[in-house]
Amino acid sequence: MPRVVPDQRSKFENEEFFRKLSRECEIKYTGFRDRPHEERQARFQNACRDGRSEIAFVATGTNLSLQFFPANLHGDHVSLSQTRHIHGLDGQKPRFSIMIGFSLIHLKEK
């Protein structure tokens, strides 16, 4: 599939692959699978701060390597304690969830 298609909205709304990915579903961090759980958590948090992460959509097995701009590049420093408060993360539990929202395509308004 080419990186850019003429009618992105139609492609996104009508293609089964994109419909599956647009549903709310479980994702998992795919980096450092051989490391202990606590180390993987720390590496995931550091990767997010650095503006990158590798994730997989569990239901479809689709893997993505995300690259984004961390908040501190825009002058908005957000500490881990602030993100725990915002997203309701609880570092005391052995497992936690984080909400990552992103768009797979960017639609330009005409």
C-alpha positions in Angstrom: 0.0 0.0 0.0 1.4 3.4 -0.9 2.1 5.8 2.0 -0.3 8.4 0.6 -3.5 7.6 -1.3 -5.7 10.1 -3.1 -8.8 9.7 -0.9 -7.5 8.9 2.6 -10.9 9.3 4.3 -12.5 6.8 1.9 -9.6 4.3 2.3 -9.8 4.6 6.1 -13.5 4.2 6.3 -13.9 1.3 3.8 -10.9 -0.9 4.1 -11.2 -3.8 6.5 -7.6 -3.4 7.8 -8.3 0.2 8.9 -11.7 -0.6 10.4 -10.1 -3.3 12.6 -7.4 -0.9 13.8 -9.9 1.9 14.5 -11.7 -0.2 17.1 -10.8 0.2 20.7 -8.6 -2.8 21.6 -5.7 -3.9 23.7 -2.2 -3.0 22.6 1.0 -4.3 24.1 4.5 -2.9 24.2 6.7 -5.2 22.1 10.2 -4.1 23.1 12.6 -6.1 25.2 10.3 -9.2 25.6 13.2 -11.2 27.2 13.6 -8.7 30.1 11.7 -8.7 33.5 8.4 -7.0 33.7 9.6 -4.1 35.8 12.5 -3.4 33.4 10.1 -3.5 30.5 7.9 -0.9 32.2 10.8 1.4 32.8 12.1 1.0 29.2 8.6 1.7 27.8 8.3 4.9 29.9 11.7 6.0 28.8 11.0 5.3 25.2 7.7 7.3 25.4 9.7 10.2 26.9 12.2 9.9 24.0 9.3 10.1 21.5 9.2 6.5 20.3 7.6 3.1 21.1 7.0 -0.3 19.5 3.5 -1.6 20.0 1.3 -4.4 18.7 -2.5 -4.6 18.4 -3.3 -7.9 20.2 -6.5 -8.7 18.3 -5.0 -8.4 14.8 -1.3 -9.0 15.5 -0.4 -5.7 13.7 2.9 -4.2 14.9 3.7 -0.5 14.7 6.8 1.4 15.4 5.6 4.9 16.6 7.7 8.0 16.5 6.3 11.1 18.0 7.4 14.3 19.7 7.6 14.0 23.5 6.1 16.9 25.5 9.5 18.3 26.6 10.5 19.1 22.9 7.6 21.6 22.8 8.7 23.2 26.1 5.9 21.5 28.0 7.7 19.3 30.5 5.4 16.6 31.9 6.8 14.5 34.7 5.9 10.9 35.2 4.0 11.7 38.4 1.8 14.2 36.4 1.0 11.6 33.7 0.1 9.0 36.3 -2.4 11.6 37.7 -3.8 12.5 34.3 -4.1 8.9 33.1 -4.9 7.3 36.4 -1.8 5.2 36.4 -1.0 3.5 39.7 2.7 2.7 40.0 2.1 0.6 43.1 0.2 -2.2 41.2 2.3 -4.8 39.4 0.5 -3.9 36.1 -0.9 -0.7 34.8 -2.5 0.7 31.8 -1.7 3.8 29.8 -3.9 5.5 27.2 -2.2 6.4 24.0 -4.4 8.1 21.5 -3.2 8.7 17.9 -4.5 9.0 14.4 -3.3 6.6 11.8 -3.9 9.1 9.0 -4.0 12.9 8.9 -7.0 14.3 7.1 -6.7 17.8 5.7 -9.8 19.9 5.7 -10.6 21.4 2.3 
